[in-house]
Amino acid sequence: MHGRLARFGWAGFVILALLAGAGSLTAQTISGVIAVHVRDSQGKPIGAVSIEIKNPATGRSYNASTLADGNYRFPEIPPGVYEVTAAIEDFETVTHKPVQVNVNRVTNEEFVMKPGPVTVTVEVKSTSPMTDTTGATQASSFPEQQSRELPVLTRDVNNLGLLAPGVLSVRTFSFGSTLVPFSVNGSRGRDNNFIIDSVDNNEPLFGGAATQFSNTDIIAEYNILTTQLKAEFGRNSGATVNVITKSGSNRMGGTLFWYGQHDSLNARNAAEEVALLNKPTRYYENQIGGTLGGPIVKDKTFFFVSYQWDRTRNNLSNVFPVVSTYPTPAGLTALRSLPVNPALLSYLSVPSVSSIPTLTTAPCFDAPVPAGFNATNPCQTPTSAFVGATAIPYSTYLVPDANAYEVKDHQWSARVDHRLSNSSDIYARYLFDEVRTPRVALSNAGESAFADLGLLSDYRLLARQRSQSFLADHRYYWARSLNEFRFSFSRISTGTGPFQMPETVRNTVPAATINDAFGGFFPFSRRFTAAGEIFTIGRDSSPNQVSTNIFQFQENFSHNRGNHSYKFGVNFVRVLSNINSMPSDLGQYFFGNSGFGGLQAFATEPAAAPSNALVVIQRLPNVISNPITGQIIGQGNPKLSLREFDHFYFFQDDWRVTKEFTLSLGIRYENFGQPLNRVNQLNRRAPIVGRDNNNFAPRFGFAWNLYAHTVIRGGYAMMYNPMVLNIPLLVWQSGPVSPFFVAVNQATLPGLTVLPISGTYPNAPISIAGVNASKVSGCSSIIGRAISGTVPLIDCAAQDTVATNMVNPYVHNFSLGIQQELSPNMLFEVG
């Protein structure tokens, strides 16, 4: 890790030396800067000019006087539309309006004052250029009207980022995260930093935006930084996305809206054309909501509230059909006549097994019907599998409307702003979002897509996410300084499971796959793992749940001194994440092979070992084992409780060397803790990784206002990325912490393994005693794992692990670009 500091070279030490005498001490600004420059008609600077910046909507004003050089910078002005007034004795008063303030942008207002009575006010239309003549950071801002009115996919405001230069769409997962629609600076999508009102909005498990608000009526501004050359920005190497929420004003007002979509308004998409559909699938979406804001006390206290209900219904059954193998009504009668055992009883209790075969009028094929098939269910002539001498007729069924589903999402927010005094403001806001969707959109049709109807009584699986965020923000102003303090609490809860079922009746038994001569569905049967010669009941995994609490403290201080604008700050983040997620913890039985014998084996499954299954699989969560002997001593809690403490510090100086040239110098320190070591605290077989304590990040940037509307900007930044919590989770879910085992029935296929099947369906298939009794000759090959030896079987379990000297990923970011304003509403930029 020391080599990383050496990469700074002499330039890094020069920057450190520059900063050493300037001050000490993540923060992301939620405001902009107004820089006032006052001259007389001869071009000479005028000092001691009284400057007032006023927001007409709220009555909030900021006052100061220009310095001897005629300049003054107002830091951290909230985004909005302002009026800027300059007044001094013996000169006419001049007012500029409307002055638009955007996040992380310097708005330059040039005043030319003429001799005359101060009581005369001259109004001038603000002509602040589109170019940012003093900022080294490349940014794109979308004010309130653009955020609300620009058409974006799904009305998710984060899709506005795709309109910014240098932003690429990443719609697939591939660690881009489905919660992020774009990639910036060559970084993965999960390496973007999402914040709302300057506090974190990052999903901790995979990265991306934790909350995706589609009610654009609550957005005051959407801002995306594609190069982050200031030290106050960090945490990730991609973009920084800052969403600013609205506040109330002196005017009572609000909005009501209804957005609707319907299949009758849509054209066929590519999937529907391939499926030979003559019209789009059934679909509609309704988004209904509104906002209300206004004064509680005029010019002092304001409120703003919002609510949105979003419901989507879709039917993809024609595009992604659900084709499954079931017994015919005669087959059900034959199965019920067999001697009852626990396995057969579980199968007959599956709701779809008893209901689907009765849907004999449900359509299967449109005319002309292919030879050998039927227009209605069952789709083909039944074929019998046998249990002893008893024939059990089976066939293939097209499940009607099996992929009809709906998405429900409701969001609401509340915000109160209060002016404590002329120099002190405070506000608090709360955001809430809850969404329920199908388990996995467009999953394998053989798994019956959104809902495998071969599952037990809790087969309707949903993905659910609930996020809540509270923020308290206090600001205190002095003549040349500003102090900001923020505290936020966020709770993010996600999960996949049968949430509509009480826990007492949820499925807790293993899955079972039966392979037999059920007739097939040639030539498509192999594309549907629940159809043809195979069917599956149950799930091999318990429902998963991830709940994360995030506490965040920020303290920032800004100070103007001459041509220097200093800012330093500290950010503390505490992450408490509890994860219940263990794939294959229930296990799965496989009966039959190559389409023969599975139903016979399943229907006659004994109540006690040995099982009739050919193969079983199961993962044993959080086993406590001896690292020398490989013997499993016991099992701990399957829940993974991760704890992380992040702390960030920065200092920066924006130095206006000349009127045309500005330097931005800074240093940042980031420490992300080491959440992976929490796994070792819960299970000593997990690795221990040292903390990465030298994440220093120098920053250098410049902006050169070459001509009136031309700016050249560039710089260098070193950026770090945190460890997403999915990495410790993968270590937790693999051997030797939670080993995954495959066992083959020795009685049926002798010599292939030494691990006995310990249970019979519907009991757990593998036991700790069975694993402890098994030793193999080696782990490097199937043969080695199939022959008895001295190697503990647990040592052969697949492992996801990390190097003990792992450090946080980092990126060297160099940028250079030129920006030219072509007209008041058109900008050209190359970078």
C-alpha positions in Angstrom: 0.0 0.0 0.0 2.9 2.4 0.5 3.6 2.2 -3.2 0.4 4.1 -3.8 1.7 7.1 -2.0 4.8 7.0 -4.1 2.6 7.3 -7.2 1.7 10.9 -6.1 5.4 11.8 -6.9 6.6 15.3 -6.2 3.3 16.9 -7.3 1.4 15.3 -4.4 3.9 16.6 -1.9 3.7 20.1 -3.4 -0.1 20.0 -3.0 0.2 18.8 0.6 2.7 21.6 1.3 0.3 24.2 -0.1 -2.5 23.0 2.1 -0.5 22.5 5.3 -0.6 26.2 6.2 -4.2 26.8 5.1 -6.3 24.7 7.6 -7.2 21.3 8.8 -10.0 18.7 8.4 -17.6 13.3 2.7 -19.3 16.2 2.0 -21.2 17.1 -1.1 -22.6 20.6 -1.6 -26.3 21.1 -2.0 -25.9 24.7 -3.0 -24.3 27.1 -5.5 -22.2 30.3 -5.4 -23.0 33.8 -6.5 -19.9 35.8 -7.3 -20.5 39.5 -7.6 -18.1 41.9 -9.4 -18.9 45.6 -9.2 -17.3 48.2 -11.5 -18.0 51.8 -12.4 -18.6 53.1 -15.9 -14.8 53.5 -16.3 -14.2 49.8 -15.4 -12.7 50.6 -12.0 -13.6 48.4 -9.1 -15.9 49.8 -6.4 -15.5 48.6 -2.8 -17.9 48.7 0.1 -20.9 48.2 -2.2 -23.9 46.8 -0.3 -25.0 43.5 -1.9 -28.4 41.9 -1.2 -29.4 38.5 -2.6 -33.0 37.8 -2.1 -35.2 34.8 -2.9 -38.7 36.3 -3.8 -40.4 33.0 -3.1 -39.3 32.7 0.5 -38.2 36.2 1.4 -34.8 34.8 2.5 -32.0 37.3 1.9 -28.2 37.3 2.2 -26.3 40.6 2.7 -22.6 41.6 2.4 -20.4 44.3 1.0 -17.8 44.1 -1.7 -14.1 44.1 -0.9 -11.7 46.8 -2.1 -11.3 45.0 -5.5 -15.1 45.2 -6.0 -15.6 41.4 -5.6 -17.6 39.3 -3.2 -18.5 35.6 -3.2 -21.6 34.3 -1.5 -21.0 30.6 -0.7 -23.6 27.9 -0.4 -26.7 29.6 -1.7 -29.6 27.1 -2.1 -30.7 26.5 -5.7 -33.4 28.7 -7.0 -34.2 32.0 -8.6 -32.9 35.2 -6.9 -32.7 38.9 -7.2 -29.3 40.5 -6.7 -29.1 44.2 -5.7 -26.1 46.4 -5.5 -26.3 49.8 -3.8 -23.8 52.6 -2.6 -24.1 56.3 -2.0 -23.7 58.5 -5.1 -24.5 55.7 -7.5 -27.8 54.4 -8.9 -29.0 51.1 -7.4 -28.8 48.2 -9.8 -30.9 45.0 -9.5 -30.2 41.8 -11.5 -33.0 39.4 -12.0 -33.8 36.6 -12.5 -30.6 35.0 -11.3 -30.6 31.2 -11.5 -28.5 29.4 -8.9 -27.6 25.8 -9.6 -25.8 23.2 -7.4 -22.0 23.2 -7.4 -21.8 26.1 -9.9 -20.6 29.7 -9.6 -23.0 32.2 -11.0 -21.1 35.4 -12.0 -23.0 38.7 -11.8 -21.1 41.7 -13.3 -22.5 45.0 -12.1 -21.7 48.3 -13.9 -22.8 51.3 -11.7 -23.4 54.8 -12.9 -23.3 58.0 -10.9 -26.7 59.1 -9.7 -29.1 59.1 -6.7 -29.1 55.8 -4.8 -32.9 56.0 -4.7 -33.0 55.3 -8.5 -33.1 51.6 -9.1 -32.1 50.2 -12.5 -33.3 46.6 -13.3 -31.1 44.6 -15.5 -31.9 41.1 -16.9 -29.3 38.7 -15.6 -27.1 37.5 -18.4 -24.9 35.0 -16.5 -23.3 32.8 -19.1 -24.0 29.1 -19.5 -20.3 28.5 -19.1 -18.9 28.1 -15.6 -15.9 30.4 -15.9 -14.3 29.5 -12.5 -15.1 25.8 -11.9 -12.8 23.0 -12.7 -15.5 20.3 -12.3 -17.5 19.2 -15.3 -21.2 19.1 -14.3 -24.7 19.0 -15.8 -27.6 20.6 -14.0 -31.3 20.1 -14.6 -33.4 22.7 -12.8 -36.9 22.2 -11.5 -38.7 22.7 -14.8 -36.4 20.4 -16.8 -36.5 17.7 -14.1 -40.3 17.8 -14.2 -41.0 18.1 -17.9 -38.3 16.2 -19.7 -39.6 12.8 -20.8 -37.5 10.1 -19.1 -37.8 6.3 -18.9 -40.1 5.1 -16.1 -40.1 8.7 -14.8 -37.0 7.8 -12.7 -35.1 11.1 -12.3 -31.8 9.3 -12.4 -32.3 8.7 -16.1 -31.7 12.4 -16.6 -28.0 11.5 -16.2 -28.0 9.8 -19.6 -28.4 13.3 -21.1 -25.1 14.5 -19.7 -21.9 14.3 -21.7 -19.6 11.3 -21.0 -22.4 9.2 -19.5 -23.1 5.7 -21.0 -26.1 3.5 -20.5 -25.6 0.1 -18.7 -28.9 -1.6 -18.7 -27.6 -5.1 -17.9 -26.5 -6.1 -14.4 -22.8 -7.2 -14.8 -22.1 -5.4 -11.6 -23.4 -2.2 -13.1 -26.3 -2.8 -10.7 -29.9 -2.8 -11.8 -30.3 0.2 -9.6 -28.1 2.3 -11.9 -28.8 3.2 -15.5 -25.4 4.5 -16.4 -21.6 4.4 -16.2 -19.2 7.4 -16.1 -15.4 7.7 -16.6 -15.1 4.0 -17.4 -16.2 3.0 -13.9 -18.8 0.4 -13.3 -22.4 1.5 -12.6 -22.1 0.6 -9.0 -19.2 3.0 -8.7 -21.4 6.1 -8.9 -22.2 8.0 -5.8 -25.9 8.8 -5.3 -26.9 11.5 -2.7 -30.1 13.3 -1.9 -29.8 16.7 -0.2 -26.1 16.0 0.3 -26.6 12.7 2.3 -26.0 9.2 1.1 -28.6 7.4 -1.1 -26.4 4.3 -1.9 -27.6 0.7 -1.8 -24.9 -1.0 0.3 -25.2 -4.6 -1.0 -24.6 -4.1 -4.7 -24.3 -0.3 -5.1 -26.5 2.1 -7.0 -29.3 4.3 -5.9 -31.2 2.9 -2.9 -34.3 5.0 -3.5 -35.5 5.8 -7.0 -38.1 8.5 -6.8 -40.3 8.8 -9.9 -42.3 11.7 -8.5 -40.4 14.5 -10.3 -42.7 17.1 -8.7 -40.6 17.0 -5.5 -37.3 17.7 -7.3 -35.8 21.2 -7.2 -32.7 20.3 -9.1 -30.9 17.2 -10.5 -27.1 17.6 -10.7 -24.5 15.1 -12.0 -20.8 15.7 -11.7 -18.9 13.7 -14.3 -15.4 14.8 -13.2 -14.8 15.4 -9.5 -11.7 17.6 -9.1 -12.8 19.2 -5.8 -11.8 17.5 -2.6 -15.3 17.8 -1.1 -16.5 15.1 -3.7 -15.4 11.5 -3.3 -16.4 8.0 -2.1 -16.6 6.7 -5.7 -14.7 7.0 -8.9 -17.7 7.4 -11.2 -20.2 10.2 -11.1 -21.6 12.1 -8.2 -25.4 12.5 -8.5 -27.0 15.0 -6.3 -30.8 15.4 -6.1 -32.2 18.4 -4.3 -35.7 18.2 -2.9 -38.2 21.1 -3.0 -39.0 23.4 -0.1 -42.2 25.4 0.5 -42.5 29.2 -0.1 -44.6 32.1 0.8 -47.1 31.1 -1.9 -49.5 28.3 -1.1 -49.6 25.9 -4.1 -49.2 22.4 -5.3 -49.8 19.9 -8.1 -52.1 17.1 -8.9 -51.2 14.6 -11.6 -52.2 11.3 -13.2 -49.9 9.6 -15.7 -51.4 6.6 -17.5 -50.1 4.0 -20.0 -52.1 1.3 -21.8 -51.3 -1.4 -24.3 -53.8 0.1 -26.8 -51.4 3.1 -27.0 -48.3 0.9 -27.6 -46.8 -0.7 -30.6 -45.5 -4.3 -30.5 -42.0 -4.6 -29.2 -39.3 -7.0 -30.5 -40.2 -9.9 -28.1 -43.9 -9.7 -29.1 -43.0 -9.7 -32.8 -40.8 -12.8 -32.3 -43.7 -14.4 -30.4 -45.9 -13.8 -33.5 -48.4 -11.7 -31.6 -50.7 -9.5 -33.6 -51.0 -6.9 -30.9 -49.2 -5.8 -27.7 -49.6 -7.8 -24.5 -52.1 -6.6 -21.9 -50.5 -3.7 -20.0 -51.5 -0.6 -18.1 -49.9 1.7 -15.5 -51.4 4.4 -13.4 -49.4 7.0 -11.4 -51.5 9.2 -9.3 -50.2 11.8 -6.9 -49.7 15.4 -5.9 -47.7 17.9 -3.9 -48.6 20.8 -1.6 -46.4 23.5 -0.2 -46.7 26.9 1.4 -46.0 29.0 4.4 -46.5 28.2 8.1 -45.2 31.6 9.1 -44.6 34.0 6.3 -40.9 34.6 5.4 -39.9 32.3 8.3 -41.4 28.7 8.2 -42.4 26.7 5.2 -43.7 23.1 4.5 -43.8 20.8 1.5 -45.4 17.4 1.3 -46.0 14.9 -1.6 -47.6 11.5 -2.3 -47.6 9.2 -5.3 -49.2 5.8 -5.9 -47.9 3.7 -8.8 -49.6 0.5 -10.0 -48.6 -1.5 -13.0 -50.4 -4.6 -14.4 -48.9 -6.6 -17.2 -49.5 -10.0 -18.8 -46.5 -11.6 -20.5 -48.1 -15.1 -20.7 -48.1 -15.0 -24.5 -44.5 -13.8 -24.8 -43.2 -16.0 -22.0 -45.6 -18.9 -21.7 -45.7 -21.1 -18.6 -45.6 -24.8 -19.8 -45.6 -27.4 -17.0 -46.0 -31.1 -16.6 -49.0 -32.2 -14.5 -51.0 -35.4 -14.0 -54.3 -35.6 -15.9 -57.5 -35.9 -13.8 -57.2 -39.6 -14.3 -53.6 -39.4 -13.2 -54.6 -37.5 -10.0 -57.1 -40.3 -9.2 -54.4 -42.9 -9.7 -51.9 -41.1 -7.5 -54.5 -40.7 -4.7 -55.1 -44.5 -4.9 -51.4 -45.3 -4.1 -50.2 -46.0 -0.5 -49.6 -42.6 1.1 -46.1 -41.6 2.2 -44.8 -38.1 3.2 -43.3 -37.4 -0.3 -46.5 -38.2 -2.2 -48.6 -36.3 0.3 -46.5 -33.2 -0.2 -46.9 -33.5 -3.9 -50.7 -33.9 -3.8 -51.0 -30.8 -1.5 -49.4 -28.5 -4.1 -52.3 -26.2 -5.1 -51.4 -26.1 -8.8 -51.2 -30.0 -9.0 -54.8 -30.2 -7.9 -56.1 -27.2 -9.9 -54.3 -27.0 -13.2 -55.4 -30.4 -14.6 -59.0 -29.3 -14.2 -58.6 -26.4 -16.5 -59.5 -28.4 -19.6 -61.1 -25.5 -21.4 -58.0 -23.3 -21.2 -56.6 -22.6 -24.7 -53.3 -24.3 -25.6 -52.8 -23.9 -29.4 -54.4 -21.5 -31.9 -55.6 -22.9 -35.2 -54.2 -24.6 -37.1 -53.4 -27.0 -34.3 -50.2 -29.0 -34.9 -50.6 -32.8 -35.4 -50.5 -34.7 -32.2 -51.5 -31.7 -30.1 -54.7 -30.3 -28.7 -56.4 -26.9 -29.0 -57.1 -26.9 -25.2 -55.4 -28.3 -22.2 -53.9 -30.8 -21.9 -51.7 -29.7 -24.9 -50.9 -33.3 -26.1 -52.1 -36.9 -25.7 -51.3 -38.1 -22.2 -48.4 -40.5 -21.7 -48.3 -42.8 -18.7 -45.5 -43.1 -16.1 -45.6 -46.1 -13.8 -45.5 -46.6 -10.1 -45.2 -50.4 -9.9 -48.0 -51.7 -12.2 -50.1 -48.6 -11.8 -50.2 -46.3 -14.8 -50.2 -42.6 -14.0 -51.3 -40.5 -17.1 -49.3 -37.2 -17.4 -49.4 -34.5 -20.0 -48.2 -30.9 -20.7 -50.3 -28.0 -19.7 -50.2 -24.3 -20.8 -51.0 -22.5 -17.6 -53.4 -19.6 -18.4 -52.4 -16.1 -17.4 -49.5 -17.5 -15.4 -47.3 -14.5 -16.2 -50.0 -11.9 -15.3 -48.4 -9.8 -12.6 -48.5 -6.3 -11.0 -46.1 -3.9 -9.5 -47.2 -1.7 -6.6 -45.2 1.3 -5.4 -46.1 4.2 -3.1 -43.9 7.2 -2.2 -44.4 10.1 0.1 -42.2 12.9 1.5 -42.4 15.8 3.9 -40.2 18.8 4.5 -40.2 21.8 6.9 -37.8 24.7 6.5 -37.4 27.3 9.4 -35.5 30.5 9.5 -34.1 30.8 13.1 -32.5 34.2 12.4 -31.0 36.3 9.7 -27.9 34.2 10.0 -29.3 30.8 10.8 -31.5 28.3 8.9 -32.6 24.7 9.7 -34.7 22.2 7.8 -35.8 18.6 8.2 -37.2 16.2 5.6 -38.5 12.6 5.4 -38.7 10.4 2.3 -40.5 7.0 2.1 -40.7 4.5 -0.7 -42.1 1.0 -0.8 -42.3 -1.2 -3.9 -43.4 -4.8 -4.5 -42.5 -6.5 -7.7 -42.5 -10.1 -9.1 -39.6 -12.2 -7.9 -37.4 -11.9 -11.0 -38.5 -10.1 -14.1 -38.3 -12.3 -17.2 -36.7 -15.2 -15.5 -36.4 -18.6 -17.2 -39.8 -19.7 -18.5 -39.1 -23.2 -17.2 -39.2 -21.7 -13.7 -42.6 -20.4 -14.7 -41.1 -16.9 -14.9 -42.6 -14.8 -12.2 -44.2 -17.6 -10.3 -43.4 -21.3 -10.6 -46.8 -22.9 -10.2 -45.2 -26.1 -9.1 -44.1 -24.6 -5.8 -45.8 -25.3 -2.5 -48.5 -23.1 -1.0 -46.3 -20.0 -0.8 -45.3 -20.1 -4.5 -46.1 -16.5 -5.2 -42.7 -15.0 -4.7 -42.2 -11.2 -4.6 -39.2 -8.9 -4.4 -39.9 -6.1 -2.0 -38.0 -2.9 -1.1 -38.7 -0.3 1.5 -36.5 2.7 2.1 -36.8 5.6 4.6 -34.6 8.6 5.0 -34.6 11.4 7.6 -32.4 14.5 7.4 -31.8 17.4 9.7 -29.7 20.3 8.2 -28.5 23.4 10.0 -26.6 26.4 8.6 -25.1 29.4 10.3 -23.8 32.4 8.3 -21.2 35.0 9.2 -20.0 37.8 7.0 -17.4 35.7 5.2 -18.0 32.2 6.6 -20.6 29.5 6.7 -21.0 26.4 8.9 -23.1 23.4 7.9 -24.1 20.5 10.1 -26.2 17.6 8.9 -27.5 14.4 10.5 -29.3 11.7 8.6 -30.8 8.3 9.2 -31.7 5.9 6.4 -33.2 2.5 6.6 -33.1 0.2 3.5 -35.0 -3.1 3.6 -35.1 -5.5 0.7 -36.1 -9.1 0.3 -37.3 -11.9 -1.9 -39.9 -14.3 -0.7 -43.6 -15.2 -0.2 -44.3 -12.1 1.8 -48.1 -12.5 1.6 -47.8 -15.8 3.6 -47.5 -15.9 7.4 -44.1 -17.2 8.5 -45.8 -20.1 10.3 -47.0 -21.6 7.0 -44.2 -20.7 4.7 -42.4 -23.5 2.8 -39.5 -24.9 4.9 -39.1 -28.2 3.1 -36.6 -29.0 0.3 -37.3 -28.9 -3.4 -37.8 -32.1 -5.4 -37.2 -32.7 -9.1 -38.7 -35.8 -10.7 -37.5 -37.0 -14.1 -39.6 -39.7 -15.8 -41.2 -40.7 -19.1 -44.0 -38.0 -19.0 -44.3 -37.8 -22.7 -42.3 -34.6 -23.4 -43.2 -31.6 -25.4 -41.0 -32.1 -28.4 -39.1 -30.2 -29.7 -39.4 -27.6 -26.9 -39.4 -29.7 -23.8 -35.7 -29.1 -22.9 -36.4 -25.3 -22.9 -38.9 -25.7 -20.1 -37.3 -27.3 -17.1 -40.8 -27.7 -15.5 -42.2 -29.4 -18.6 -41.7 -32.5 -20.7 -39.9 -35.2 -18.9 -39.4 -33.3 -15.7 -41.2 -31.3 -13.0 -40.1 -29.6 -9.8 -42.0 -28.8 -6.6 -40.8 -26.6 -3.7 -37.9 -24.3 -3.3 -34.3 -25.1 -2.3 -33.8 -21.8 -0.5 -35.5 -19.9 2.3 -36.8 -16.3 1.7 -34.1 -13.7 2.0 -34.2 -10.4 3.8 -31.6 -7.6 4.0 -32.2 -4.7 6.4 -29.7 -1.9 6.7 -29.6 1.2 9.0 -27.3 4.0 8.0 -26.4 6.9 10.3 -24.5 9.9 8.9 -23.0 13.0 10.4 -21.5 15.9 8.3 -19.7 19.0 9.4 -18.5 21.6 6.8 -17.0 25.0 7.2 -16.5 27.5 4.3 -14.6 30.8 4.5 -13.7 33.5 2.0 -10.5 35.4 2.3 -9.3 37.7 -0.5 -9.1 35.7 -3.7 -9.3 32.4 -1.7 -12.4 30.3 -0.9 -11.6 27.7 1.7 -13.7 24.8 2.6 -13.0 21.9 4.9 -15.2 19.2 6.4 -15.7 15.8 7.9 -18.2 13.0 7.2 -18.9 10.0 9.5 -21.0 7.1 8.3 -22.1 4.1 10.4 -23.6 1.1 8.5 -25.5 -1.6 10.3 -26.6 -4.4 7.9 -28.4 -7.6 8.8 -28.6 -10.2 6.0 -30.7 -13.3 5.9 -29.7 -14.9 2.6 -28.5 -18.4 2.1 -29.0 -20.1 -1.3 -29.8 -23.8 -1.2 -30.1 -24.0 2.6 -33.2 -26.1 2.3 -31.7 -28.5 -0.2 -33.1 -30.4 -3.2 -33.7 -34.0 -4.1 -33.4 -35.4 -7.7 -35.4 -38.5 -8.5 -34.9 -40.5 -11.8 -32.5 -40.1 -14.6 -32.8 -39.6 -18.4 -36.6 -39.7 -18.2 -37.0 -43.0 -16.4 -37.9 -44.2 -12.9 -38.3 -40.9 -11.2 -42.0 -41.1 -10.3 -41.6 -44.6 -9.0 -38.8 -43.6 -6.8 -40.6 -40.5 -5.5 -43.9 -42.1 -4.9 -42.3 -44.9 -2.9 -39.9 -42.6 -1.0 -39.4 -44.2 2.5 -40.0 -42.3 5.7 -36.5 -43.1 6.9 -33.1 -43.3 5.2 -31.9 -44.4 2.7 -33.6 -42.2 0.2 -34.6 -43.3 -3.3 -33.2 -40.0 -4.8 -30.2 -40.3 -7.1 -28.6 -37.0 -6.1 -29.2 -34.4 -3.4 -27.7 -30.9 -2.9 -27.7 -28.7 0.2 -25.7 -25.8 1.8 -25.1 -25.9 5.5 -25.2 -22.3 6.8 -22.5 -21.1 9.2 -20.9 -24.3 10.3 -18.4 -24.3 13.1 -15.6 -26.6 12.0 -12.1 -27.7 13.1 -9.6 -26.3 10.5 -7.2 -29.2 11.1 -9.6 -32.2 11.2 -12.4 -30.8 9.1 -14.9 -32.0 11.6 -18.0 -29.9 12.0 -18.7 -29.1 15.6 -22.0 -27.3 15.2 -23.8 -24.4 13.5 -24.2 -20.8 14.3 -26.8 -18.2 13.4 -27.4 -18.2 9.7 -27.9 -14.4 9.8 -24.9 -12.2 8.7 -24.6 -9.0 10.7 -22.2 -6.6 9.0 -20.9 -3.5 10.7 -19.0 -0.7 8.9 -17.7 2.7 10.0 -16.6 5.1 7.2 -14.9 8.4 7.9 -13.9 11.0 5.4 -12.0 14.3 5.7 -11.2 17.0 3.1 -9.7 20.5 2.6 -9.9 22.6 -0.5 -9.0 26.0 -1.7 -10.5 27.7 -4.8 -7.9 30.3 -5.6 -8.9 33.0 -8.1 -5.3 33.8 -9.3 -6.6 36.4 -11.8 -10.0 37.3 -13.1 -9.6 34.8 -15.9 -7.8 32.0 -14.1 -8.9 29.9 -11.1 -7.0 27.1 -9.4 -8.7 24.4 -7.2 -6.3 22.7 -4.8 -7.3 20.0 -2.3 -6.6 16.9 -0.4 -9.0 14.2 0.8 -8.7 11.2 3.1 -11.1 8.3 3.0 -11.3 5.3 5.3 -14.0 2.7 4.6 -13.3 0.4 7.5 -13.2 -3.4 6.9 -16.7 -4.9 7.0 -15.3 -8.3 5.8 -13.7 -8.9 9.1 -17.1 -9.1 10.7 -17.5 -12.5 8.9 -14.4 -13.7 10.8 -15.9 -12.5 14.1 -18.9 -14.7 13.4 -17.0 -17.7 12.0 -13.2 -18.1 12.5 -12.8 -20.0 9.3 -13.3 -16.8 7.3 -10.3 -14.7 6.3 -9.0 -11.6 8.1 -8.2 -8.6 6.0 -6.2 -5.6 7.1 -7.7 -2.1 7.1 -6.7 0.2 4.2 -5.6 3.2 6.2 -3.7 5.3 3.6 -6.4 6.4 1.2 -5.1 9.9 0.6 -6.5 11.6 -2.5 -4.9 14.7 -3.9 -6.9 17.0 -6.1 -5.8 19.6 -8.6 -8.0 21.5 -11.1 -8.0 24.7 -13.1 -10.5 26.9 -15.1 -9.1 29.4 -17.6 -11.6 31.9 -19.0 -9.8 32.3 -22.3 -12.4 34.6 -23.9 -15.7 36.0 -22.9 -17.6 32.7 -23.5 -14.8 30.2 -23.7 -13.4 28.2 -20.8 -10.6 25.6 -20.8 -10.7 23.4 -17.7 -8.9 20.3 -16.5 -7.1 18.6 -13.6 -6.2 15.5 -11.8 -8.0 13.5 -9.0 -7.3 10.3 -7.2 -10.6 8.4 -6.5 -11.4 5.4 -4.3 -14.3 3.0 -4.3 -15.7 1.2 -1.2 -16.2 -2.5 -0.8 -19.8 -3.4 -1.6 -21.3 -5.7 1.0 -22.0 -8.4 -1.5 -18.3 -9.4 -1.2 -18.5 -10.4 2.5 -21.8 -12.0 1.8 -20.3 -14.2 -0.9 -17.6 -15.3 1.6 -20.4 -16.0 4.1 -22.3 -18.1 1.6 -19.4 -20.3 0.6 -17.1 -22.9 2.2 -15.7 -23.4 4.7 -18.2 -21.0 6.4 -21.3 -22.3 4.6 -20.2 -25.3 2.5 -22.3 -26.6 -0.4 -22.5 -30.4 -0.8 -23.6 -32.7 -3.5 -24.4 -36.3 -2.5 -25.0 -39.3 -4.8 -27.0 -42.3 -3.6 -24.5 -45.0 -2.9 -27.1 -47.7 -3.1 -28.1 -46.7 -6.6 -24.8 -45.5 -8.0 -22.1 -47.1 -5.9 -18.5 -45.8 -5.9 -19.3 -42.3 -7.0 -19.1 -40.6 -3.7 -18.5 -41.3 0.0 -21.1 -38.8 1.3 -24.3 -40.6 2.3 -27.8 -39.1 1.8 -28.8 -38.6 5.4 -32.5 -37.8 5.0 -35.6 -38.6 2.9 -38.0 -36.2 1.3 -39.5 -33.9 2.6 -36.7 -33.8 5.3 -33.3 -32.1 5.0 -31.2 -34.3 2.7 -27.7 -33.8 4.3 -26.7 -33.9 7.9 -23.6 -32.8 9.8 -23.0 -36.4 10.9 -23.0 -37.6 7.3 -20.4 -34.9 6.3 -18.2 -35.7 9.3 -18.2 -39.4 8.4 -16.9 -38.7 4.9 -13.3 -38.3 3.8 -12.0 -38.4 0.2 -8.7 -38.9 -1.5 -8.6 -35.3 -2.9 -10.5 -32.3 -4.1 -8.9 -31.6 -7.5 -11.1 -34.0 -9.5 -14.4 -35.8 -9.5 -12.5 -39.1 -9.1 -10.6 -37.8 -6.1 -13.8 -36.7 -4.5 -15.4 -40.1 -5.3 -12.7 -42.2 -3.6 -12.3 -42.6 0.2 -9.2 -41.1 1.7 -8.0 -38.8 4.4 -9.1 -35.3 3.1 -12.2 -33.9 5.0 -15.0 -33.4 2.6 -15.6 -29.9 3.9 -12.3 -28.9 2.4 -13.6 -29.7 -1.1 -16.5 -27.2 -0.8 -16.2 -24.3 -3.3 -14.9 -21.1 -1.7 -15.3 -17.4 -2.5 -12.5 -15.6 -0.7 -10.3 -12.5 -0.8 -6.6 -11.8 -0.4 -5.6 -10.8 3.1 -3.8 -7.7 1.7 -6.8 -6.5 -0.3 -7.1 -2.7 -0.7 -9.8 -0.4 -1.9 -9.9 0.0 -5.7 -8.6 3.4 -6.8 -8.6 5.3 -10.0 -6.3 8.1 -11.4 -8.6 10.6 -13.1 -7.1 13.1 -15.6 -9.3 15.5 -17.4 -9.0 18.3 -20.0 -11.8 20.0 -21.9 -12.9 23.2 -23.6 -16.4 24.8 -23.3 -17.8 27.4 -25.7 -21.1 29.2 -25.3 -22.7 29.5 -28.8 -25.8 31.3 -27.7 -27.6 32.0 -24.4 -29.3 28.6 -24.7 -26.6 26.5 -26.5 -23.3 25.2 -25.3 -20.6 23.3 -27.1 -18.1 21.2 -25.1 -15.2 18.8 -25.9 -13.4 16.8 -23.3 
